[in-house]
Amino acid sequence: MLDFRALPFMDNTFKLVAFDPPHLITAGKKSWLAAKYGRLSDNWRSDIQIGFSECFRVLSPDGTLIFKWNETQIKLSEVIKLTPVQPMFGHRSGAKGLTHWLVFMKPHEEVTNCNIDQMEMDG
């Protein structure tokens, strides 16, 4: 199992990366949901931001990032604030329409991190 915050690959390695991080904050440590999907830490914003940075780091220029998010506990709008690149398009799925699939393309210029402290100050 890989830690999405520290991918063991060189920069610009892949043309396609899929990012499907845990999406639950509250789930019992021994619950079926936590076992199946994992849980986010209390520092989930930082973890997801680092995960996006790692995905873009290993993605080659003009490469495609597929991102999956379920907004049962955290709205997609909160997660999108954590990526320096905006999605090109997306699609909702699932019985309740809470699962989102987004497609990003890595720009040719270097992707920089968002400043979480500044985002929290901005609201």
Wavefront OBJ file of the C-alpha trace (Angstrom):
o trace
v 0.000 0.000 0.000
v 1.307 3.448 -0.913
v 1.108 6.636 1.104
v -0.456 9.140 -1.312
v 1.438 11.918 0.498
v 4.846 10.452 -0.435
v 4.724 8.622 -3.763
v 7.891 6.600 -4.504
v 8.119 7.691 -8.144
v 10.235 10.198 -10.035
v 8.797 13.510 -11.250
v 6.882 13.441 -14.564
v 6.662 9.626 -14.618
v 3.047 8.975 -15.625
v 0.634 10.160 -18.321
v -2.346 9.138 -16.168
v -2.795 9.146 -12.386
v -5.917 8.123 -10.444
v -6.378 9.667 -6.980
v -9.072 8.121 -4.758
v -8.172 9.136 -1.191
v -10.200 8.288 1.907
v -13.164 10.614 2.283
v -14.426 9.894 5.798
v -13.548 11.872 8.922
v -15.864 10.100 11.298
v -15.942 6.328 11.123
v -15.253 3.892 13.906
v -11.682 2.583 13.992
v -12.954 -0.983 13.565
v -15.951 -0.143 11.392
v -16.605 -1.714 8.021
v -16.532 1.727 6.365
v -13.114 2.567 7.825
v -11.770 -0.865 6.847
v -13.063 -0.552 3.282
v -12.391 3.135 2.561
v -9.939 4.305 5.215
v -10.258 7.413 7.348
v -8.878 10.901 7.061
v -6.748 12.297 9.854
v -7.505 15.464 11.793
v -5.079 17.140 9.358
v -7.124 16.050 6.337
v -6.770 19.381 4.512
v -2.999 19.170 4.632
v -3.042 15.477 3.697
v -5.266 16.032 0.655
v -3.266 19.099 -0.418
v -0.026 17.106 -0.227
v -1.740 14.252 -2.095
v -2.716 16.553 -4.953
v 0.825 17.967 -5.041
v 2.281 14.462 -5.217
v -0.125 13.443 -7.994
v 0.831 16.481 -10.068
v 4.529 15.931 -9.307
v 4.551 12.385 -10.728
v 2.255 13.339 -13.627
v 3.938 14.357 -16.863
v 3.092 17.737 -18.444
v -0.293 17.531 -20.178
v -0.910 14.311 -18.218
v -4.358 13.481 -16.870
v -5.373 13.194 -13.224
v -8.615 11.361 -12.447
v -9.899 12.266 -8.983
v -12.721 10.531 -7.119
v -14.429 12.053 -4.093
v -17.523 11.173 -2.101
v -18.983 14.155 -0.266
v -20.907 12.284 2.415
v -18.921 14.116 5.122
v -16.836 16.756 3.314
v -18.179 18.827 0.430
v -16.287 18.694 -2.857
v -16.072 22.497 -2.811
v -13.855 22.254 0.302
v -11.557 19.730 -1.372
v -11.208 21.681 -4.626
v -9.733 24.563 -2.608
v -6.753 22.282 -1.868
v -5.555 21.859 -5.442
v -3.653 24.486 -7.437
v -5.192 23.254 -10.703
v -8.895 23.487 -11.459
v -10.676 20.466 -12.956
v -11.536 20.511 -16.654
v -14.811 18.661 -16.111
v -16.499 16.178 -13.808
v -19.393 13.817 -13.311
v -21.623 12.887 -10.359
v -22.542 9.273 -9.763
v -24.017 6.982 -7.159
v -27.564 6.513 -5.929
v -27.511 9.826 -4.031
v -25.230 11.672 -6.455
v -22.558 12.161 -3.779
v -19.652 10.591 -5.649
v -17.755 12.918 -7.955
v -15.287 12.017 -10.682
v -13.131 14.936 -11.817
v -10.594 15.211 -14.617
v -7.555 17.494 -14.367
v -4.745 18.140 -16.834
v -1.283 19.043 -15.582
v -0.152 22.328 -17.089
v 3.317 22.686 -18.608
v 4.375 25.225 -15.984
v 5.284 24.085 -12.483
v 2.329 23.453 -10.175
v 2.681 25.146 -6.799
v 0.905 24.362 -3.565
v -2.017 26.366 -2.240
v -1.394 28.066 1.070
v -3.768 26.406 3.549
v -3.253 29.104 6.185
v -4.211 31.799 3.671
v -7.243 29.809 2.512
v -8.482 29.428 6.095
v -8.059 33.175 6.605
v -9.965 33.911 3.401
v -12.882 31.816 4.556
l 1 2 3 4 5 6 7 8 9 10 11 12 13 14 15 16 17 18 19 20 21 22 23 24 25 26 27 28 29 30 31 32 33 34 35 36 37 38 39 40 41 42 43 44 45 46 47 48 49 50 51 52 53 54 55 56 57 58 59 60 61 62 63 64 65 66 67 68 69 70 71 72 73 74 75 76 77 78 79 80 81 82 83 84 85 86 87 88 89 90 91 92 93 94 95 96 97 98 99 100 101 102 103 104 105 106 107 108 109 110 111 112 113 114 115 116 117 118 119 120 121 122 123
